[in-house]
Amino acid sequence: MKNQRLIIAAVVVVVLVIGAAIILAKSNTSKTASLSSSPSVAASASMSMAPTTTPTPSPTAAVISETPLPPSATPNVTIQAYAFIPQQITVKAGTKVTWTNTDTVGHTITETDGQPGPASGTLSKGQSYSFTYTTAGTYQYHCSIHSEMTGAVIVTQ
């Protein structure tokens, strides 16, 4: 009789745990769908789901390629969704690169590697800043307000 009660109690606990897991999984799925308008929130919500789910990286999580890309036909960088797009460009020496802020918050373009580089000050929405690269090399920059925003300009001869 005592063993039967233990078995019944164990079955009840297992059923409750499975039911709670199903409810939690459905809850996370609906939260992820409703939060998809915010990339950073959606990414963090999807990371808390089942371990087989691979989160989509945010725009600021892109890795700068070690292989230089061909020189850009239009050396323009858009600041959008807290990211520099494209994050890396390749230009020839003497090229003027222009950054335009399309975000609703202010951003900067600030060199980070101690080389001569951009120092824009804060750009409001719709404002642009240009810098001419004269010497070949790789130049790293970031937004001094949002340090996770990074970019690079590769200058060739």
VMD Tcl script that builds the backbone (N, CA, C; Angstrom):
set m [mol new atoms 471]
animate dup $m
set s [atomselect $m all]
$s set {name element resname resid chain x y z} {
  {N N MET 1 A 0.819 -1.181 0.000}
  {CA C MET 1 A 0.000 0.000 0.000}
  {C C MET 1 A 0.877 1.265 0.000}
  {N N LYS 2 A 1.920 1.243 0.839}
  {CA C LYS 2 A 2.828 2.379 0.925}
  {C C LYS 2 A 3.571 2.582 -0.389}
  {N N ASN 3 A 3.998 1.478 -1.013}
  {CA C ASN 3 A 4.688 1.555 -2.303}
  {C C ASN 3 A 3.776 2.119 -3.388}
  {N N GLN 4 A 2.493 1.759 -3.349}
  {CA C GLN 4 A 1.556 2.271 -4.340}
  {C C GLN 4 A 1.403 3.787 -4.207}
  {N N ARG 5 A 1.360 4.273 -2.970}
  {CA C ARG 5 A 1.236 5.713 -2.749}
  {C C ARG 5 A 2.483 6.441 -3.270}
  {N N LEU 6 A 3.640 5.862 -3.050}
  {CA C LEU 6 A 4.882 6.469 -3.540}
  {C C LEU 6 A 4.914 6.503 -5.067}
  {N N ILE 7 A 4.477 5.441 -5.677}
  {CA C ILE 7 A 4.449 5.381 -7.139}
  {C C ILE 7 A 3.469 6.409 -7.687}
  {N N ILE 8 A 2.288 6.505 -7.083}
  {CA C ILE 8 A 1.285 7.478 -7.530}
  {C C ILE 8 A 1.830 8.899 -7.355}
  {N N ALA 9 A 2.456 9.168 -6.228}
  {CA C ALA 9 A 3.021 10.505 -5.982}
  {C C ALA 9 A 4.109 10.826 -7.016}
  {N N ALA 10 A 4.938 9.847 -7.333}
  {CA C ALA 10 A 6.005 10.061 -8.317}
  {C C ALA 10 A 5.411 10.353 -9.692}
  {N N VAL 11 A 4.358 9.620 -10.070}
  {CA C VAL 11 A 3.712 9.836 -11.361}
  {C C VAL 11 A 3.097 11.239 -11.411}
  {N N VAL 12 A 2.455 11.663 -10.328}
  {CA C VAL 12 A 1.848 12.993 -10.273}
  {C C VAL 12 A 2.922 14.068 -10.438}
  {N N VAL 13 A 4.059 13.908 -9.772}
  {CA C VAL 13 A 5.153 14.882 -9.872}
  {C C VAL 13 A 5.677 14.942 -11.306}
  {N N VAL 14 A 5.880 13.801 -11.936}
  {CA C VAL 14 A 6.379 13.762 -13.307}
  {C C VAL 14 A 5.393 14.448 -14.250}
  {N N VAL 15 A 4.097 14.187 -14.089}
  {CA C VAL 15 A 3.079 14.805 -14.939}
  {C C VAL 15 A 3.087 16.319 -14.745}
  {N N LEU 16 A 3.203 16.793 -13.511}
  {CA C LEU 16 A 3.247 18.228 -13.247}
  {C C LEU 16 A 4.485 18.878 -13.873}
  {N N VAL 17 A 5.620 18.230 -13.755}
  {CA C VAL 17 A 6.853 18.774 -14.322}
  {C C VAL 17 A 6.755 18.850 -15.844}
  {N N ILE 18 A 6.251 17.808 -16.477}
  {CA C ILE 18 A 6.097 17.804 -17.939}
  {C C ILE 18 A 5.099 18.879 -18.362}
  {N N GLY 19 A 3.995 18.996 -17.648}
  {CA C GLY 19 A 3.003 20.023 -17.968}
  {C C GLY 19 A 3.583 21.419 -17.842}
  {N N ALA 20 A 4.342 21.656 -16.794}
  {CA C ALA 20 A 4.967 22.976 -16.604}
  {C C ALA 20 A 5.968 23.262 -17.715}
  {N N ALA 21 A 6.726 22.258 -18.129}
  {CA C ALA 21 A 7.696 22.442 -19.208}
  {C C ALA 21 A 6.999 22.800 -20.524}
  {N N ILE 22 A 5.881 22.159 -20.796}
  {CA C ILE 22 A 5.129 22.450 -22.019}
  {C C ILE 22 A 4.577 23.870 -21.977}
  {N N ILE 23 A 4.016 24.268 -20.855}
  {CA C ILE 23 A 3.474 25.625 -20.713}
  {C C ILE 23 A 4.585 26.650 -20.856}
  {N N LEU 24 A 5.728 26.404 -20.240}
  {CA C LEU 24 A 6.861 27.323 -20.328}
  {C C LEU 24 A 7.372 27.434 -21.762}
  {N N ALA 25 A 7.455 26.318 -22.459}
  {CA C ALA 25 A 7.922 26.344 -23.854}
  {C C ALA 25 A 6.958 27.144 -24.724}
  {N N LYS 26 A 5.649 26.962 -24.535}
  {CA C LYS 26 A 4.671 27.731 -25.307}
  {C C LYS 26 A 4.757 29.206 -24.958}
  {N N SER 27 A 4.950 29.508 -23.697}
  {CA C SER 27 A 5.070 30.900 -23.256}
  {C C SER 27 A 6.287 31.565 -23.881}
  {N N ASN 28 A 7.440 30.885 -23.910}
  {CA C ASN 28 A 8.653 31.443 -24.515}
  {C C ASN 28 A 8.485 31.650 -26.003}
  {N N THR 29 A 7.788 30.742 -26.668}
  {CA C THR 29 A 7.570 30.864 -28.109}
  {C C THR 29 A 6.728 32.096 -28.412}
  {N N SER 30 A 5.670 32.325 -27.647}
  {CA C SER 30 A 4.828 33.491 -27.914}
  {C C SER 30 A 5.544 34.772 -27.545}
  {N N LYS 31 A 6.378 34.769 -26.499}
  {CA C LYS 31 A 7.143 35.963 -26.140}
  {C C LYS 31 A 8.136 36.302 -27.235}
  {N N THR 32 A 8.809 35.302 -27.775}
  {CA C THR 32 A 9.785 35.542 -28.839}
  {C C THR 32 A 9.099 36.148 -30.047}
  {N N ALA 33 A 7.917 35.638 -30.397}
  {CA C ALA 33 A 7.204 36.167 -31.561}
  {C C ALA 33 A 6.773 37.604 -31.317}
  {N N SER 34 A 6.293 37.919 -30.099}
  {CA C SER 34 A 5.825 39.274 -29.844}
  {C C SER 34 A 6.956 40.258 -29.657}
  {N N LEU 35 A 8.158 39.802 -29.357}
  {CA C LEU 35 A 9.291 40.689 -29.139}
  {C C LEU 35 A 10.192 40.789 -30.360}
  {N N SER 36 A 9.811 40.206 -31.473}
  {CA C SER 36 A 10.700 40.153 -32.626}
  {C C SER 36 A 10.991 41.520 -33.227}
  {N N SER 37 A 10.247 42.563 -32.852}
  {CA C SER 37 A 10.542 43.889 -33.385}
  {C C SER 37 A 11.807 44.472 -32.787}
  {N N SER 38 A 12.284 43.922 -31.692}
  {CA C SER 38 A 13.525 44.395 -31.077}
  {C C SER 38 A 14.571 43.308 -31.205}
  {N N PRO 39 A 15.583 43.479 -32.096}
  {CA C PRO 39 A 16.555 42.416 -32.355}
  {C C PRO 39 A 17.284 41.950 -31.108}
  {N N SER 40 A 17.685 42.857 -30.222}
  {CA C SER 40 A 18.450 42.429 -29.064}
  {C C SER 40 A 17.580 41.668 -28.083}
  {N N VAL 41 A 16.303 42.074 -27.904}
  {CA C VAL 41 A 15.411 41.365 -26.999}
  {C C VAL 41 A 15.050 40.017 -27.592}
  {N N ALA 42 A 14.765 39.966 -28.896}
  {CA C ALA 42 A 14.420 38.698 -29.528}
  {C C ALA 42 A 15.580 37.729 -29.453}
  {N N ALA 43 A 16.797 38.208 -29.629}
  {CA C ALA 43 A 17.957 37.325 -29.562}
  {C C ALA 43 A 18.119 36.773 -28.166}
  {N N SER 44 A 17.954 37.607 -27.124}
  {CA C SER 44 A 18.127 37.101 -25.773}
  {C C SER 44 A 16.983 36.177 -25.407}
  {N N ALA 45 A 15.762 36.445 -25.897}
  {CA C ALA 45 A 14.639 35.564 -25.617}
  {C C ALA 45 A 14.846 34.217 -26.280}
  {N N SER 46 A 15.358 34.193 -27.504}
  {CA C SER 46 A 15.545 32.925 -28.186}
  {C C SER 46 A 16.675 32.125 -27.568}
  {N N MET 47 A 17.635 32.788 -26.917}
  {CA C MET 47 A 18.723 32.064 -26.286}
  {C C MET 47 A 18.247 31.306 -25.064}
  {N N SER 48 A 17.127 31.738 -24.438}
  {CA C SER 48 A 16.653 31.054 -23.253}
  {C C SER 48 A 15.783 29.857 -23.603}
  {N N MET 49 A 15.523 29.628 -24.883}
  {CA C MET 49 A 14.701 28.497 -25.297}
  {C C MET 49 A 15.529 27.215 -25.306}
  {N N ALA 50 A 14.994 26.195 -25.908}
  {CA C ALA 50 A 15.642 24.888 -25.930}
  {C C ALA 50 A 17.069 24.989 -26.466}
  {N N PRO 51 A 17.990 24.159 -25.971}
  {CA C PRO 51 A 19.391 24.257 -26.372}
  {C C PRO 51 A 19.626 24.013 -27.850}
  {N N THR 52 A 18.666 23.436 -28.575}
  {CA C THR 52 A 18.872 23.188 -29.994}
  {C C THR 52 A 18.612 24.434 -30.829}
  {N N THR 53 A 18.044 25.505 -30.212}
  {CA C THR 53 A 17.772 26.739 -30.934}
  {C C THR 53 A 19.049 27.548 -31.046}
  {N N THR 54 A 19.377 27.980 -32.253}
  {CA C THR 54 A 20.550 28.815 -32.473}
  {C C THR 54 A 20.099 30.257 -32.575}
  {N N PRO 55 A 20.565 31.144 -31.665}
  {CA C PRO 55 A 20.124 32.531 -31.733}
  {C C PRO 55 A 20.674 33.234 -32.961}
  {N N THR 56 A 19.886 34.162 -33.493}
  {CA C THR 56 A 20.328 34.976 -34.619}
  {C C THR 56 A 21.200 36.086 -34.069}
  {N N PRO 57 A 22.437 36.246 -34.585}
  {CA C PRO 57 A 23.301 37.290 -34.043}
  {C C PRO 57 A 22.752 38.674 -34.357}
  {N N SER 58 A 22.937 39.587 -33.402}
  {CA C SER 58 A 22.525 40.962 -33.628}
  {C C SER 58 A 23.476 41.628 -34.599}
  {N N PRO 59 A 23.093 42.726 -35.220}
  {CA C PRO 59 A 23.966 43.388 -36.181}
  {C C PRO 59 A 25.309 43.784 -35.595}
  {N N THR 60 A 25.353 44.092 -34.318}
  {CA C THR 60 A 26.603 44.485 -33.713}
  {C C THR 60 A 27.512 43.317 -33.387}
  {N N ALA 61 A 27.019 42.109 -33.553}
  {CA C ALA 61 A 27.830 40.952 -33.244}
  {C C ALA 61 A 28.625 40.436 -34.431}
  {N N ALA 62 A 28.537 41.085 -35.568}
  {CA C ALA 62 A 29.261 40.636 -36.751}
  {C C ALA 62 A 30.767 40.707 -36.525}
  {N N VAL 63 A 31.492 39.787 -37.114}
  {CA C VAL 63 A 32.940 39.735 -36.975}
  {C C VAL 63 A 33.574 40.393 -38.189}
  {N N ILE 64 A 34.567 41.224 -37.945}
  {CA C ILE 64 A 35.263 41.879 -39.047}
  {C C ILE 64 A 36.129 40.849 -39.751}
  {N N SER 65 A 35.963 40.731 -41.048}
  {CA C SER 65 A 36.689 39.749 -41.836}
  {C C SER 65 A 38.174 40.094 -41.900}
  {N N GLU 66 A 39.020 39.087 -41.854}
  {CA C GLU 66 A 40.454 39.289 -41.993}
  {C C GLU 66 A 40.853 39.468 -43.463}
  {N N THR 67 A 40.000 39.025 -44.383}
  {CA C THR 67 A 40.293 39.134 -45.807}
  {C C THR 67 A 39.721 40.440 -46.330}
  {N N PRO 68 A 40.563 41.312 -46.881}
  {CA C PRO 68 A 40.045 42.586 -47.398}
  {C C PRO 68 A 39.039 42.362 -48.522}
  {N N LEU 69 A 37.995 43.159 -48.503}
  {CA C LEU 69 A 37.003 43.121 -49.566}
  {C C LEU 69 A 37.483 44.006 -50.706}
  {N N PRO 70 A 36.946 43.836 -51.912}
  {CA C PRO 70 A 37.341 44.734 -52.999}
  {C C PRO 70 A 36.955 46.168 -52.649}
  {N N PRO 71 A 37.670 47.166 -53.191}
  {CA C PRO 71 A 37.347 48.551 -52.871}
  {C C PRO 71 A 35.878 48.859 -53.133}
  {N N SER 72 A 35.302 49.622 -52.228}
  {CA C SER 72 A 33.895 49.976 -52.312}
  {C C SER 72 A 33.668 51.015 -53.405}
  {N N ALA 73 A 32.621 50.811 -54.201}
  {CA C ALA 73 A 32.280 51.786 -55.233}
  {C C ALA 73 A 31.692 53.041 -54.588}
  {N N THR 74 A 30.966 52.859 -53.497}
  {CA C THR 74 A 30.407 53.988 -52.764}
  {C C THR 74 A 30.897 53.907 -51.324}
  {N N PRO 75 A 31.876 54.727 -50.971}
  {CA C PRO 75 A 32.451 54.643 -49.626}
  {C C PRO 75 A 31.549 55.299 -48.581}
  {N N ASN 76 A 30.322 54.792 -48.480}
  {CA C ASN 76 A 29.359 55.322 -47.525}
  {C C ASN 76 A 29.009 54.257 -46.504}
  {N N VAL 77 A 28.870 54.694 -45.255}
  {CA C VAL 77 A 28.484 53.798 -44.168}
  {C C VAL 77 A 27.224 54.378 -43.545}
  {N N THR 78 A 26.219 53.536 -43.375}
  {CA C THR 78 A 24.974 53.949 -42.730}
  {C C THR 78 A 25.008 53.494 -41.288}
  {N N ILE 79 A 24.580 54.369 -40.402}
  {CA C ILE 79 A 24.446 54.001 -38.993}
  {C C ILE 79 A 22.968 53.709 -38.784}
  {N N GLN 80 A 22.685 52.431 -38.507}
  {CA C GLN 80 A 21.300 51.986 -38.423}
  {C C GLN 80 A 21.194 50.854 -37.424}
  {N N ALA 81 A 20.170 50.887 -36.582}
  {CA C ALA 81 A 19.907 49.824 -35.603}
  {C C ALA 81 A 21.138 49.549 -34.743}
  {N N TYR 82 A 21.792 50.621 -34.298}
  {CA C TYR 82 A 22.969 50.530 -33.441}
  {C C TYR 82 A 24.086 49.716 -34.102}
  {N N ALA 83 A 24.292 49.934 -35.396}
  {CA C ALA 83 A 25.353 49.238 -36.122}
  {C C ALA 83 A 25.847 50.101 -37.276}
  {N N PHE 84 A 27.117 49.874 -37.656}
  {CA C PHE 84 A 27.679 50.490 -38.851}
  {C C PHE 84 A 27.456 49.521 -40.002}
  {N N ILE 85 A 26.800 49.969 -41.071}
  {CA C ILE 85 A 26.470 49.095 -42.184}
  {C C ILE 85 A 27.020 49.701 -43.470}
  {N N PRO 86 A 27.964 49.043 -44.161}
  {CA C PRO 86 A 28.618 47.799 -43.758}
  {C C PRO 86 A 29.594 48.050 -42.611}
  {N N GLN 87 A 29.877 46.994 -41.883}
  {CA C GLN 87 A 30.764 47.110 -40.731}
  {C C GLN 87 A 32.216 47.298 -41.173}
  {N N GLN 88 A 32.541 46.818 -42.349}
  {CA C GLN 88 A 33.908 46.952 -42.880}
  {C C GLN 88 A 33.826 47.351 -44.345}
  {N N ILE 89 A 34.639 48.322 -44.729}
  {CA C ILE 89 A 34.725 48.672 -46.145}
  {C C ILE 89 A 36.194 48.760 -46.541}
  {N N THR 90 A 36.445 48.579 -47.815}
  {CA C THR 90 A 37.791 48.699 -48.376}
  {C C THR 90 A 37.763 49.821 -49.397}
  {N N VAL 91 A 38.709 50.752 -49.258}
  {CA C VAL 91 A 38.792 51.900 -50.167}
  {C C VAL 91 A 40.238 52.106 -50.569}
  {N N LYS 92 A 40.447 52.879 -51.619}
  {CA C LYS 92 A 41.806 53.244 -52.040}
  {C C LYS 92 A 42.246 54.477 -51.268}
  {N N ALA 93 A 43.567 54.623 -51.074}
  {CA C ALA 93 A 44.117 55.801 -50.402}
  {C C ALA 93 A 43.623 57.062 -51.099}
  {N N GLY 94 A 43.278 58.077 -50.312}
  {CA C GLY 94 A 42.759 59.324 -50.850}
  {C C GLY 94 A 41.245 59.369 -50.935}
  {N N THR 95 A 40.566 58.296 -50.522}
  {CA C THR 95 A 39.107 58.227 -50.605}
  {C C THR 95 A 38.472 58.851 -49.369}
  {N N LYS 96 A 37.410 59.596 -49.595}
  {CA C LYS 96 A 36.626 60.173 -48.502}
  {C C LYS 96 A 35.490 59.206 -48.171}
  {N N VAL 97 A 35.427 58.775 -46.910}
  {CA C VAL 97 A 34.360 57.889 -46.433}
  {C C VAL 97 A 33.349 58.753 -45.692}
  {N N THR 98 A 32.060 58.526 -45.957}
  {CA C THR 98 A 30.998 59.294 -45.314}
  {C C THR 98 A 30.089 58.366 -44.518}
  {N N TRP 99 A 29.845 58.725 -43.254}
  {CA C TRP 99 A 28.929 58.013 -42.372}
  {C C TRP 99 A 27.674 58.872 -42.217}
  {N N THR 100 A 26.493 58.245 -42.295}
  {CA C THR 100 A 25.231 58.952 -42.113}
  {C C THR 100 A 24.413 58.237 -41.044}
  {N N ASN 101 A 23.983 58.997 -40.031}
  {CA C ASN 101 A 23.203 58.429 -38.933}
  {C C ASN 101 A 21.725 58.418 -39.301}
  {N N THR 102 A 21.137 57.223 -39.379}
  {CA C THR 102 A 19.694 57.093 -39.625}
  {C C THR 102 A 18.948 56.646 -38.371}
  {N N ASP 103 A 19.673 56.423 -37.268}
  {CA C ASP 103 A 19.038 56.066 -35.995}
  {C C ASP 103 A 18.405 57.306 -35.369}
  {N N THR 104 A 17.497 57.087 -34.444}
  {CA C THR 104 A 16.856 58.203 -33.752}
  {C C THR 104 A 17.687 58.707 -32.583}
  {N N VAL 105 A 18.784 58.025 -32.258}
  {CA C VAL 105 A 19.672 58.447 -31.177}
  {C C VAL 105 A 21.007 58.885 -31.759}
  {N N GLY 106 A 21.761 59.647 -30.972}
  {CA C GLY 106 A 23.059 60.127 -31.419}
  {C C GLY 106 A 24.120 59.047 -31.406}
  {N N HIS 107 A 25.065 59.146 -32.342}
  {CA C HIS 107 A 26.204 58.236 -32.436}
  {C C HIS 107 A 27.442 59.043 -32.815}
  {N N THR 108 A 28.610 58.441 -32.586}
  {CA C THR 108 A 29.863 59.055 -33.023}
  {C C THR 108 A 30.622 58.082 -33.913}
  {N N ILE 109 A 31.580 58.609 -34.646}
  {CA C ILE 109 A 32.551 57.804 -35.377}
  {C C ILE 109 A 33.891 58.227 -34.799}
  {N N THR 110 A 34.515 57.325 -34.039}
  {CA C THR 110 A 35.724 57.662 -33.296}
  {C C THR 110 A 36.774 56.587 -33.520}
  {N N GLU 111 A 37.977 56.982 -33.944}
  {CA C GLU 111 A 39.045 56.010 -34.156}
  {C C GLU 111 A 39.368 55.329 -32.824}
  {N N THR 112 A 39.778 54.053 -32.892}
  {CA C THR 112 A 40.052 53.308 -31.665}
  {C C THR 112 A 41.465 52.761 -31.590}
  {N N ASP 113 A 42.250 52.897 -32.643}
  {CA C ASP 113 A 43.535 52.202 -32.672}
  {C C ASP 113 A 44.742 53.135 -32.597}
  {N N GLY 114 A 44.541 54.404 -32.258}
  {CA C GLY 114 A 45.652 55.335 -32.123}
  {C C GLY 114 A 46.201 55.871 -33.435}
  {N N GLN 115 A 45.633 55.450 -34.552}
  {CA C GLN 115 A 46.056 55.954 -35.860}
  {C C GLN 115 A 45.224 57.190 -36.202}
  {N N PRO 116 A 45.712 58.006 -37.141}
  {CA C PRO 116 A 44.866 59.127 -37.570}
  {C C PRO 116 A 43.548 58.567 -38.106}
  {N N GLY 117 A 42.457 59.085 -37.615}
  {CA C GLY 117 A 41.168 58.558 -38.040}
  {C C GLY 117 A 40.044 59.498 -37.688}
  {N N PRO 118 A 38.832 59.038 -37.875}
  {CA C PRO 118 A 37.670 59.902 -37.691}
  {C C PRO 118 A 37.458 60.289 -36.225}
  {N N ALA 119 A 36.893 61.464 -36.040}
  {CA C ALA 119 A 36.511 61.976 -34.722}
  {C C ALA 119 A 35.325 62.906 -34.937}
  {N N SER 120 A 34.145 62.328 -35.066}
  {CA C SER 120 A 32.991 63.082 -35.549}
  {C C SER 120 A 32.306 63.961 -34.525}
  {N N GLY 121 A 32.395 63.658 -33.275}
  {CA C GLY 121 A 31.467 64.284 -32.340}
  {C C GLY 121 A 30.130 63.584 -32.519}
  {N N THR 122 A 29.119 63.975 -31.761}
  {CA C THR 122 A 27.827 63.290 -31.810}
  {C C THR 122 A 27.031 63.713 -33.043}
  {N N LEU 123 A 26.587 62.709 -33.810}
  {CA C LEU 123 A 25.740 62.939 -34.991}
  {C C LEU 123 A 24.300 62.622 -34.622}
  {N N SER 124 A 23.407 63.558 -34.829}
  {CA C SER 124 A 21.979 63.315 -34.633}
  {C C SER 124 A 21.412 62.639 -35.873}
  {N N LYS 125 A 20.157 62.202 -35.784}
  {CA C LYS 125 A 19.502 61.558 -36.928}
  {C C LYS 125 A 19.568 62.468 -38.156}
  {N N GLY 126 A 20.001 61.886 -39.279}
  {CA C GLY 126 A 20.081 62.609 -40.544}
  {C C GLY 126 A 21.403 63.313 -40.777}
  {N N GLN 127 A 22.249 63.416 -39.757}
  {CA C GLN 127 A 23.532 64.092 -39.940}
  {C C GLN 127 A 24.572 63.140 -40.510}
  {N N SER 128 A 25.544 63.708 -41.233}
  {CA C SER 128 A 26.628 62.933 -41.841}
  {C C SER 128 A 27.970 63.487 -41.399}
  {N N TYR 129 A 28.984 62.643 -41.523}
  {CA C TYR 129 A 30.358 63.022 -41.217}
  {C C TYR 129 A 31.251 62.326 -42.233}
  {N N SER 130 A 32.287 63.024 -42.708}
  {CA C SER 130 A 33.213 62.443 -43.687}
  {C C SER 130 A 34.640 62.533 -43.175}
  {N N PHE 131 A 35.446 61.559 -43.583}
  {CA C PHE 131 A 36.875 61.539 -43.259}
  {C C PHE 131 A 37.605 60.973 -44.467}
  {N N THR 132 A 38.728 61.586 -44.843}
  {CA C THR 132 A 39.526 61.112 -45.977}
  {C C THR 132 A 40.722 60.331 -45.459}
  {N N TYR 133 A 40.844 59.089 -45.934}
  {CA C TYR 133 A 41.961 58.216 -45.563}
  {C C TYR 133 A 43.062 58.375 -46.612}
  {N N THR 134 A 44.262 58.763 -46.173}
  {CA C THR 134 A 45.341 59.047 -47.120}
  {C C THR 134 A 46.425 57.981 -47.156}
  {N N THR 135 A 46.509 57.151 -46.132}
  {CA C THR 135 A 47.589 56.167 -46.037}
  {C C THR 135 A 47.013 54.760 -45.961}
  {N N ALA 136 A 47.641 53.814 -46.679}
  {CA C ALA 136 A 47.184 52.424 -46.658}
  {C C ALA 136 A 47.293 51.863 -45.244}
  {N N GLY 137 A 46.356 51.000 -44.909}
  {CA C GLY 137 A 46.345 50.352 -43.597}
  {C C GLY 137 A 44.931 49.968 -43.210}
  {N N THR 138 A 44.793 49.395 -42.030}
  {CA C THR 138 A 43.486 49.041 -41.497}
  {C C THR 138 A 43.205 49.968 -40.326}
  {N N TYR 139 A 42.071 50.637 -40.372}
  {CA C TYR 139 A 41.697 51.629 -39.373}
  {C C TYR 139 A 40.417 51.179 -38.661}
  {N N GLN 140 A 40.517 50.995 -37.353}
  {CA C GLN 140 A 39.376 50.577 -36.537}
  {C C GLN 140 A 38.689 51.818 -35.979}
  {N N TYR 141 A 37.373 51.764 -35.859}
  {CA C TYR 141 A 36.621 52.853 -35.244}
  {C C TYR 141 A 35.436 52.282 -34.477}
  {N N HIS 142 A 34.827 53.128 -33.635}
  {CA C HIS 142 A 33.664 52.721 -32.857}
  {C C HIS 142 A 32.801 53.943 -32.570}
  {N N CYS 143 A 31.644 53.709 -31.965}
  {CA C CYS 143 A 30.803 54.783 -31.452}
  {C C CYS 143 A 31.189 54.962 -29.990}
  {N N SER 144 A 31.632 56.154 -29.616}
  {CA C SER 144 A 32.073 56.360 -28.237}
  {C C SER 144 A 30.905 56.362 -27.256}
  {N N ILE 145 A 29.680 56.501 -27.736}
  {CA C ILE 145 A 28.492 56.441 -26.877}
  {C C ILE 145 A 28.054 54.992 -26.678}
  {N N HIS 146 A 28.163 54.189 -27.729}
  {CA C HIS 146 A 27.740 52.777 -27.712}
  {C C HIS 146 A 28.943 51.931 -28.130}
  {N N SER 147 A 29.802 51.605 -27.182}
  {CA C SER 147 A 31.102 50.987 -27.495}
  {C C SER 147 A 30.994 49.636 -28.211}
  {N N GLU 148 A 29.833 48.986 -28.168}
  {CA C GLU 148 A 29.676 47.715 -28.881}
  {C C GLU 148 A 29.576 47.916 -30.388}
  {N N MET 149 A 29.361 49.141 -30.819}
  {CA C MET 149 A 29.291 49.454 -32.258}
  {C C MET 149 A 30.715 49.671 -32.762}
  {N N THR 150 A 31.172 48.780 -33.631}
  {CA C THR 150 A 32.531 48.876 -34.150}
  {C C THR 150 A 32.532 48.753 -35.667}
  {N N GLY 151 A 33.605 49.222 -36.270}
  {CA C GLY 151 A 33.759 49.108 -37.708}
  {C C GLY 151 A 35.216 49.234 -38.096}
  {N N ALA 152 A 35.487 49.040 -39.379}
  {CA C ALA 152 A 36.852 49.143 -39.880}
  {C C ALA 152 A 36.845 49.640 -41.314}
  {N N VAL 153 A 37.888 50.390 -41.622}
  {CA C VAL 153 A 38.116 50.830 -42.993}
  {C C VAL 153 A 39.483 50.294 -43.392}
  {N N ILE 154 A 39.522 49.502 -44.470}
  {CA C ILE 154 A 40.772 48.989 -44.995}
  {C C ILE 154 A 41.143 49.856 -46.183}
  {N N VAL 155 A 42.329 50.483 -46.114}
  {CA C VAL 155 A 42.759 51.406 -47.153}
  {C C VAL 155 A 43.886 50.734 -47.945}
  {N N THR 156 A 43.719 50.645 -49.244}
  {CA C THR 156 A 44.736 50.063 -50.127}
  {C C THR 156 A 45.370 51.172 -50.964}
  {N N GLN 157 A 46.504 50.879 -51.600}
  {CA C GLN 157 A 47.181 51.871 -52.456}
  {C C GLN 157 A 46.517 51.991 -53.787}
}
mol reanalyze $m
mol bondsrecalc $m
mol representation Tube
mol addrep $m
